[in-house]
Amino acid sequence: MIRTQIYLTQRQRDALAAISKVAGKKQSELIREAVDRLVDQAGDHHRKAILKRAAGIWKKRTDLPDFRSIRTEMDRT
């Protein structure tokens, strides 16, 4: 692990200490869990944004085969 120093407000520090005591976990563990959730959430948002931008990118292309008819043919077999 890499040691990292952060600044918290007094309210954040007090709340973290209380949560730590109730959960029976070290404050550093709670912070790592929170960072993991944030990273996962940001990753999901990033993936969704990419998919949203990619939606319909082939819509106006005329050089591609008719995928619906190909799919229909494949569904018949």
Distance bins in CASP14 RR format, pairs under 12 A and 6 or more apart:
PFRMAT RR
TARGET T0000
AUTHOR 0000-0000-0000
RMODE 2
METHOD distances of the structure
MODEL  1
1 28 0 0 0 0 1 0 0 0 0 0 0
1 29 0 0 0 0 0 1 0 0 0 0 0
1 31 0 0 0 0 0 1 0 0 0 0 0
1 32 0 0 0 0 1 0 0 0 0 0 0
1 35 0 0 0 0 0 1 0 0 0 0 0
2 28 0 0 0 0 0 1 0 0 0 0 0
2 32 0 0 0 0 0 1 0 0 0 0 0
2 35 0 0 0 0 0 1 0 0 0 0 0
3 28 0 0 0 0 1 0 0 0 0 0 0
4 28 0 0 0 0 1 0 0 0 0 0 0
4 31 0 0 0 0 1 0 0 0 0 0 0
4 32 0 0 0 0 1 0 0 0 0 0 0
4 35 0 0 0 0 1 0 0 0 0 0 0
5 28 0 0 0 0 0 1 0 0 0 0 0
5 31 0 0 0 0 0 1 0 0 0 0 0
6 12 0 0 0 0 1 0 0 0 0 0 0
6 13 0 0 0 0 0 1 0 0 0 0 0
6 16 0 0 0 0 0 1 0 0 0 0 0
6 27 0 0 0 0 0 1 0 0 0 0 0
6 28 0 0 0 0 0 1 0 0 0 0 0
6 31 1 0 0 1 0 0 0 0 0 0 0
6 32 0 0 0 0 0 1 0 0 0 0 0
6 34 0 0 0 0 0 1 0 0 0 0 0
6 35 0 0 0 0 1 0 0 0 0 0 0
7 13 0 0 0 0 1 0 0 0 0 0 0
8 14 0 0 0 0 1 0 0 0 0 0 0
8 15 0 0 0 0 1 0 0 0 0 0 0
8 16 1 0 0 1 0 0 0 0 0 0 0
8 17 0 0 0 0 0 1 0 0 0 0 0
8 27 0 0 0 0 1 0 0 0 0 0 0
8 30 0 0 0 0 0 1 0 0 0 0 0
8 31 0 0 0 0 1 0 0 0 0 0 0
8 34 0 0 0 0 0 1 0 0 0 0 0
9 15 0 0 0 0 1 0 0 0 0 0 0
9 16 0 0 0 0 0 1 0 0 0 0 0
10 16 0 0 0 0 0 1 0 0 0 0 0
10 17 0 0 0 0 0 1 0 0 0 0 0
11 17 0 0 0 0 0 1 0 0 0 0 0
11 18 0 0 0 0 0 1 0 0 0 0 0
12 18 0 0 0 0 0 1 0 0 0 0 0
12 19 0 0 0 0 0 1 0 0 0 0 0
12 27 0 0 0 0 0 1 0 0 0 0 0
12 30 0 0 0 0 0 1 0 0 0 0 0
12 31 0 0 0 0 0 1 0 0 0 0 0
12 34 0 0 0 0 0 1 0 0 0 0 0
13 19 0 0 0 0 0 1 0 0 0 0 0
13 20 0 0 0 0 0 1 0 0 0 0 0
13 27 0 0 0 0 1 0 0 0 0 0 0
13 30 0 0 0 0 0 1 0 0 0 0 0
13 31 0 0 0 0 0 1 0 0 0 0 0
14 20 0 0 0 0 0 1 0 0 0 0 0
14 21 0 0 0 0 0 1 0 0 0 0 0
14 27 0 0 0 0 0 1 0 0 0 0 0
15 21 0 0 0 0 0 1 0 0 0 0 0
15 22 0 0 0 0 0 1 0 0 0 0 0
15 23 0 0 0 0 0 1 0 0 0 0 0
15 27 0 0 0 0 0 1 0 0 0 0 0
15 30 0 0 0 0 0 1 0 0 0 0 0
15 34 0 0 0 0 0 1 0 0 0 0 0
16 22 0 0 0 0 0 1 0 0 0 0 0
16 23 0 0 0 0 0 1 0 0 0 0 0
16 25 0 0 0 0 0 1 0 0 0 0 0
16 26 0 0 0 0 0 1 0 0 0 0 0
16 27 1 0 1 0 0 0 0 0 0 0 0
16 28 0 0 0 0 1 0 0 0 0 0 0
16 29 0 0 0 0 0 1 0 0 0 0 0
16 30 1 0 0 1 0 0 0 0 0 0 0
16 31 1 0 0 1 0 0 0 0 0 0 0
16 33 0 0 0 0 0 1 0 0 0 0 0
16 34 0 0 0 0 1 0 0 0 0 0 0
17 23 0 0 0 0 0 1 0 0 0 0 0
17 24 0 0 0 0 0 1 0 0 0 0 0
17 25 0 0 0 0 0 1 0 0 0 0 0
17 26 0 0 0 0 0 1 0 0 0 0 0
17 27 1 0 0 1 0 0 0 0 0 0 0
17 30 0 0 0 0 1 0 0 0 0 0 0
17 31 0 0 0 0 0 1 0 0 0 0 0
18 24 0 0 0 0 0 1 0 0 0 0 0
18 25 0 0 0 0 0 1 0 0 0 0 0
18 27 0 0 0 0 0 1 0 0 0 0 0
18 30 0 0 0 0 0 1 0 0 0 0 0
19 25 0 0 0 0 1 0 0 0 0 0 0
19 26 0 0 0 0 0 1 0 0 0 0 0
19 27 0 0 0 0 1 0 0 0 0 0 0
19 29 0 0 0 0 0 1 0 0 0 0 0
19 30 1 0 0 1 0 0 0 0 0 0 0
19 31 0 0 0 0 0 1 0 0 0 0 0
19 33 0 0 0 0 0 1 0 0 0 0 0
19 34 0 0 0 0 0 1 0 0 0 0 0
20 26 1 0 0 1 0 0 0 0 0 0 0
20 27 1 0 1 0 0 0 0 0 0 0 0
20 28 0 0 0 0 1 0 0 0 0 0 0
20 29 0 0 0 0 1 0 0 0 0 0 0
20 30 1 0 1 0 0 0 0 0 0 0 0
20 31 0 0 0 0 1 0 0 0 0 0 0
20 33 0 0 0 0 0 1 0 0 0 0 0
20 34 0 0 0 0 0 1 0 0 0 0 0
21 27 0 0 0 0 1 0 0 0 0 0 0
21 30 0 0 0 0 0 1 0 0 0 0 0
22 30 0 0 0 0 0 1 0 0 0 0 0
23 29 0 0 0 0 1 0 0 0 0 0 0
23 30 1 0 0 1 0 0 0 0 0 0 0
23 33 0 0 0 0 1 0 0 0 0 0 0
24 30 0 0 0 0 1 0 0 0 0 0 0
25 31 0 0 0 0 0 1 0 0 0 0 0
25 32 0 0 0 0 1 0 0 0 0 0 0
25 33 0 0 0 0 1 0 0 0 0 0 0
25 34 0 0 0 0 0 1 0 0 0 0 0
26 32 0 0 0 0 1 0 0 0 0 0 0
26 33 0 0 0 0 0 1 0 0 0 0 0
27 33 0 0 0 0 0 1 0 0 0 0 0
27 34 0 0 0 0 0 1 0 0 0 0 0
28 34 0 0 0 0 0 1 0 0 0 0 0
28 35 0 0 0 0 0 1 0 0 0 0 0
29 35 0 0 0 0 0 1 0 0 0 0 0
29 36 0 0 0 0 0 1 0 0 0 0 0
30 36 0 0 0 0 0 1 0 0 0 0 0
30 37 0 0 0 0 0 1 0 0 0 0 0
31 37 0 0 0 0 0 1 0 0 0 0 0
31 38 0 0 0 0 0 1 0 0 0 0 0
32 38 0 0 0 0 0 1 0 0 0 0 0
32 39 0 0 0 0 0 1 0 0 0 0 0
33 39 0 0 0 0 0 1 0 0 0 0 0
33 40 0 0 0 0 0 1 0 0 0 0 0
34 40 0 0 0 0 0 1 0 0 0 0 0
34 41 0 0 0 0 0 1 0 0 0 0 0
35 41 0 0 0 0 0 1 0 0 0 0 0
35 42 0 0 0 0 0 1 0 0 0 0 0
36 42 0 0 0 0 0 1 0 0 0 0 0
36 43 0 0 0 0 0 1 0 0 0 0 0
37 43 0 0 0 0 0 1 0 0 0 0 0
37 44 0 0 0 0 0 1 0 0 0 0 0
38 44 0 0 0 0 0 1 0 0 0 0 0
38 45 0 0 0 0 0 1 0 0 0 0 0
39 45 0 0 0 0 0 1 0 0 0 0 0
39 46 0 0 0 0 0 1 0 0 0 0 0
40 46 0 0 0 0 0 1 0 0 0 0 0
40 47 0 0 0 0 0 1 0 0 0 0 0
41 47 0 0 0 0 0 1 0 0 0 0 0
41 48 0 0 0 0 0 1 0 0 0 0 0
42 48 0 0 0 0 0 1 0 0 0 0 0
42 49 0 0 0 0 0 1 0 0 0 0 0
43 49 0 0 0 0 1 0 0 0 0 0 0
43 50 0 0 0 0 1 0 0 0 0 0 0
43 51 0 0 0 0 0 1 0 0 0 0 0
44 50 0 0 0 0 0 1 0 0 0 0 0
44 51 0 0 0 0 0 1 0 0 0 0 0
45 51 0 0 0 0 0 1 0 0 0 0 0
45 52 0 0 0 0 0 1 0 0 0 0 0
46 52 0 0 0 0 0 1 0 0 0 0 0
46 53 0 0 0 0 0 1 0 0 0 0 0
47 53 0 0 0 0 0 1 0 0 0 0 0
47 54 0 0 0 0 0 1 0 0 0 0 0
48 54 0 0 0 0 0 1 0 0 0 0 0
48 55 0 0 0 0 0 1 0 0 0 0 0
49 55 0 0 0 0 0 1 0 0 0 0 0
50 57 0 0 0 0 0 1 0 0 0 0 0
51 57 0 0 0 0 0 1 0 0 0 0 0
56 64 0 0 0 0 0 1 0 0 0 0 0
57 64 0 0 0 0 0 1 0 0 0 0 0
58 64 1 0 0 1 0 0 0 0 0 0 0
58 65 0 0 0 0 0 1 0 0 0 0 0
58 66 0 0 0 0 0 1 0 0 0 0 0
58 67 0 0 0 0 1 0 0 0 0 0 0
59 67 0 0 0 0 0 1 0 0 0 0 0
61 67 0 0 0 0 0 1 0 0 0 0 0
64 70 0 0 0 0 0 1 0 0 0 0 0
65 71 0 0 0 0 0 1 0 0 0 0 0
65 73 0 0 0 0 0 1 0 0 0 0 0
66 72 0 0 0 0 1 0 0 0 0 0 0
66 73 0 0 0 0 0 1 0 0 0 0 0
67 73 0 0 0 0 0 1 0 0 0 0 0
67 74 0 0 0 0 0 1 0 0 0 0 0
68 74 0 0 0 0 0 1 0 0 0 0 0
68 75 0 0 0 0 0 1 0 0 0 0 0
69 75 0 0 0 0 0 1 0 0 0 0 0
69 76 0 0 0 0 0 1 0 0 0 0 0
70 76 0 0 0 0 0 1 0 0 0 0 0
70 77 0 0 0 0 0 1 0 0 0 0 0
71 77 0 0 0 0 0 1 0 0 0 0 0
END
